[in-house]
Amino acid sequence: MDFVIKVMPKGELELPDEIKAQLRPGDEYEVSLIEDSIVLKKIQKDLDIKEWFRIIEELSPDPNQPTLEEISKIVKKVRRERRFKE
């Protein structure tokens, strides 16, 4: 997907909402100049356990998360199927 951005008078970039939604405070990007293009590549950092928990807490609940009862039924079904195969 391509976007058009505008350079403001003081050099700031006006980014579309779809791009802003992908940016997080603290993210770092490598900037490359290739001919007449500017390429931003996100720098992937190793996450520590605190960062993992922070990310998990920010996620919204999974609307398709099975209940414990549903998980139990699935496990029982798989166990039954494995028993009959042996």
Secondary structure, 3 states (H helix, E strand, C coil): CCCCCEECCCCCEECCHHHHCCCCCCCCEEEEEECCEEEEEECCCCCCHHHHHHHHHHCCCCCCCCCHHHHHHHHHHHHHHHHHHC
